[in-house]
Amino acid sequence: MSETVSPDRAVMIRLRARLAVVERAAWFGLVHAMRTRSEETEAFIGSERARCAEGFGAKGWAGDLSEAERALLAQEVDAGLAQLLADARAEI
């Protein structure tokens, strides 16, 4: 078994690590916002969910995707934001 990481895998792992760092930083910000201004934060997340649904519904956002792909993306983003808010509520 090799103990080295191929250059291609190393790039993927570094990108994955960056994503994890951004997720943790965003999570900290969301939990802080929920603890200090929960009503405003929930209203903001609600408005962003609506904005994303509208944006992905039109070809303006993710215009390189098909209509079905944009619909799936919109569903996933909406579900992700809803779950994020539920998780943050449980945290506070």
Buried (B, 14 or more C-beta within 10 A) or exposed (E): EEEEEEEEEEEEEEEEEEEEEEEEEEBEEBBEBBEEEEEEBBEEBEEBBEEBBEBBEEEEBBEEBEEEEBBEBBEEBBEEBEEBBEEBEEEE
